[in-house]
Amino acid sequence: MLKQVANGAFADLKTEFPNESDRVLRPAFLQDLFTREAKNLHVGRIGIQIANAVMKDDADLEFLDMPYDVALFAFRFEKKVDFSFSNFRKNLEISGSTFAGPVYFSTSNINGTFRARNSQFRDQSSGADFEYMRVGGLTALDGSNFDGPVSFIGATIEELNILETRFNDKLHPPSFLDTKVGTLSVALVDPDYKPRFAGHPTVDGMTFQRIHATWGGLLMLCEWSEFSHGFYSEAEVYLRKTGQTEYADELYIRQKRRERKEQLRGFSWVSSYFLDVLVAYGRKPQRALYCGLAIVAFGYFVFRGQRGMTPRNTKEELGSYNAFWYSLDLFAPVIDLQIASNWMPEESRWFARNYMHLQRILGWILVPIGIAAWTGIVK
């Protein structure tokens, strides 16, 4: 195998050793292979490429510095694999591999790409640890399955592809806490509408510059994840930056509704509900205008006809009565047409007299909310 590596060849152990028991590698062999200087090993330009090997012992490969490309295709690791604090100056690939034990890439650095496509991470206790990992290029996990917990806490990844990745642990869903991603490619359901995330991932503090997902996919990601003001805001900013203003407004409204459902109680809940109904949290201020016009129109029918109205001061001479202007003057607290102050329903009109007070109260509530929504104060 060393000759094949030195000759720049792809070392497929299954071809040379059909019997699996002859394809078992010791962790010390990999450690020695990875730590040799390229000039001593005479590694070819394609780097180290080994396929179909089996490792039965713990692979402790921490603090390594690998100056060349490394590809371990279709490996079967039966115990722990630990690349913590290791530095890959070029690319790393472990696609098609099976990890029966825990996997650690904590605080590792990969200058190029990291590919782990169609791999199986079977450990259900410790799972896979990518915390504080740094990847300068693409991180491709599409087609892989994670049966245990997965953590990307604090990782910095230029491009993360988890479009066809499955996270099967419902009790310990993946954590993307404070993860920084340049481009995120993600889908929460497969073509058969089966969920790819068994549990609700943690996305608080996660940031991204670009995302490859439909509007529905982005909305689903926000709503299926654990509630995070920061992630909703990150997604909203992205939508506005890309000119999708209507979707950004809809996402903000859904965020506030979810906040009301999961976090607010008492007066805060009531206040949030009315802001939703009246102005959609400031994203649809025209609702307050429509509501105000409806109240003024209803008031017009309640107070129509001078015959049912009486002057407040019989000693003063009053002009002609107009039901529309009376209703508007009654509703709008910021204007004084000197009509509502001069007229009132007769005492026999019980409903009209009580509705007069109600309409005035509604005006004091709706008009300030509407003005605040139009001016952007309500957010």
GIDA-V140448 format. One record per pair of residues at least 6 apart in sequence whose ideal C-beta (glycine too) atoms are under 6 Angstrom apart, sorted by the first residue. I is the first residue (numbers start at 1). GAP is how many residues later the second one is. If there is no record, write none. Layout:
BEGIN
i->I gap->GAP
i->I gap->GAP
END
This chain:
BEGIN
i->1 gap->10
i->4 gap->7
i->5 gap->43
i->6 gap->36
i->8 gap->36
i->8 gap->37
i->8 gap->38
i->10 gap->39
i->11 gap->39
i->12 gap->39
i->12 gap->40
i->13 gap->10
i->13 gap->39
i->13 gap->40
i->14 gap->38
i->17 gap->6
i->23 gap->30
i->23 gap->31
i->24 gap->30
i->24 gap->32
i->25 gap->28
i->25 gap->30
i->27 gap->30
i->27 gap->32
i->31 gap->30
i->34 gap->30
i->34 gap->32
i->38 gap->29
i->38 gap->30
i->43 gap->25
i->47 gap->21
i->47 gap->22
i->48 gap->22
i->49 gap->22
i->50 gap->22
i->51 gap->22
i->51 gap->23
i->52 gap->22
i->53 gap->22
i->54 gap->22
i->55 gap->22
i->56 gap->22
i->57 gap->22
i->58 gap->21
i->58 gap->22
i->59 gap->22
i->60 gap->22
i->61 gap->22
i->62 gap->20
i->62 gap->22
i->62 gap->23
i->63 gap->22
i->64 gap->22
i->65 gap->22
i->66 gap->22
i->67 gap->22
i->68 gap->22
i->69 gap->21
i->69 gap->22
i->70 gap->22
i->71 gap->22
i->72 gap->22
i->73 gap->23
i->74 gap->22
i->75 gap->22
i->76 gap->22
i->77 gap->22
i->78 gap->22
i->79 gap->22
i->80 gap->21
i->80 gap->22
i->81 gap->22
i->82 gap->22
i->83 gap->22
i->83 gap->25
i->84 gap->20
i->84 gap->22
i->85 gap->22
i->86 gap->22
i->87 gap->22
i->88 gap->22
i->89 gap->22
i->90 gap->22
i->91 gap->21
i->91 gap->22
i->92 gap->18
i->92 gap->22
i->93 gap->22
i->94 gap->22
i->95 gap->20
i->95 gap->22
i->95 gap->23
i->96 gap->22
i->97 gap->22
i->98 gap->22
i->99 gap->22
i->100 gap->22
i->101 gap->22
i->102 gap->21
i->102 gap->24
i->103 gap->25
i->104 gap->25
i->105 gap->25
i->105 gap->28
i->106 gap->23
i->106 gap->25
i->107 gap->25
i->108 gap->25
i->109 gap->25
i->110 gap->25
i->111 gap->25
i->112 gap->25
i->113 gap->24
i->113 gap->25
i->114 gap->21
i->114 gap->25
i->115 gap->25
i->116 gap->25
i->116 gap->28
i->117 gap->23
i->117 gap->25
i->117 gap->26
i->118 gap->25
i->119 gap->25
i->120 gap->25
i->121 gap->7
i->121 gap->25
i->122 gap->25
i->123 gap->25
i->124 gap->23
i->124 gap->24
i->127 gap->21
i->127 gap->22
i->127 gap->23
i->128 gap->18
i->128 gap->22
i->129 gap->22
i->130 gap->22
i->130 gap->25
i->131 gap->20
i->131 gap->22
i->131 gap->23
i->132 gap->22
i->133 gap->22
i->134 gap->22
i->135 gap->22
i->136 gap->22
i->137 gap->21
i->138 gap->21
i->139 gap->18
i->139 gap->21
i->140 gap->21
i->141 gap->21
i->141 gap->24
i->142 gap->19
i->142 gap->21
i->142 gap->22
i->142 gap->23
i->143 gap->21
i->144 gap->21
i->145 gap->21
i->146 gap->21
i->147 gap->21
i->148 gap->21
i->149 gap->20
i->149 gap->23
i->150 gap->24
i->151 gap->24
i->152 gap->24
i->152 gap->27
i->153 gap->22
i->153 gap->24
i->154 gap->24
i->155 gap->24
i->156 gap->24
i->157 gap->24
i->158 gap->24
i->159 gap->23
i->159 gap->24
i->160 gap->21
i->160 gap->24
i->161 gap->24
i->162 gap->24
i->163 gap->22
i->163 gap->24
i->166 gap->30
i->167 gap->7
i->167 gap->30
i->168 gap->30
i->170 gap->28
i->170 gap->29
i->173 gap->26
i->173 gap->27
i->173 gap->28
i->174 gap->27
i->175 gap->27
i->176 gap->27
i->176 gap->30
i->177 gap->25
i->177 gap->27
i->177 gap->28
i->178 gap->27
i->179 gap->27
i->180 gap->27
i->181 gap->27
i->182 gap->27
i->183 gap->27
i->184 gap->24
i->184 gap->27
i->185 gap->27
i->186 gap->27
i->187 gap->30
i->188 gap->8
i->188 gap->9
i->188 gap->32
i->188 gap->33
i->188 gap->36
i->189 gap->6
i->200 gap->25
i->200 gap->26
i->201 gap->24
i->202 gap->24
i->203 gap->22
i->203 gap->25
i->203 gap->28
i->204 gap->24
i->204 gap->26
i->205 gap->25
i->206 gap->25
i->207 gap->27
i->215 gap->32
i->218 gap->17
i->222 gap->10
i->222 gap->13
i->227 gap->31
i->227 gap->35
i->232 gap->23
i->235 gap->16
i->236 gap->12
i->236 gap->15
i->236 gap->16
i->239 gap->8
i->239 gap->9
i->240 gap->8
i->249 gap->34
i->252 gap->31
i->253 gap->27
i->253 gap->28
i->253 gap->30
i->256 gap->25
i->260 gap->9
i->260 gap->12
i->264 gap->8
i->275 gap->6
i->278 gap->9
i->278 gap->10
i->278 gap->91
i->279 gap->6
i->279 gap->8
i->279 gap->9
i->279 gap->94
i->282 gap->91
i->282 gap->96
i->282 gap->97
i->285 gap->88
i->285 gap->89
i->288 gap->78
i->288 gap->81
i->288 gap->82
i->292 gap->74
i->295 gap->36
i->295 gap->67
i->296 gap->31
i->296 gap->32
i->296 gap->35
i->299 gap->28
i->299 gap->60
i->300 gap->23
i->300 gap->24
i->300 gap->27
i->302 gap->50
i->302 gap->53
i->303 gap->20
i->303 gap->23
i->303 gap->24
i->304 gap->19
i->306 gap->15
i->308 gap->38
i->308 gap->41
i->309 gap->12
i->309 gap->34
i->310 gap->36
i->311 gap->7
i->312 gap->30
i->312 gap->32
i->318 gap->24
i->325 gap->12
i->325 gap->14
i->326 gap->13
i->326 gap->14
i->329 gap->8
i->329 gap->10
i->329 gap->11
i->330 gap->10
i->330 gap->29
i->330 gap->30
i->331 gap->28
i->331 gap->32
i->332 gap->31
i->333 gap->30
i->333 gap->31
i->333 gap->34
i->345 gap->7
i->345 gap->8
i->372 gap->6
END
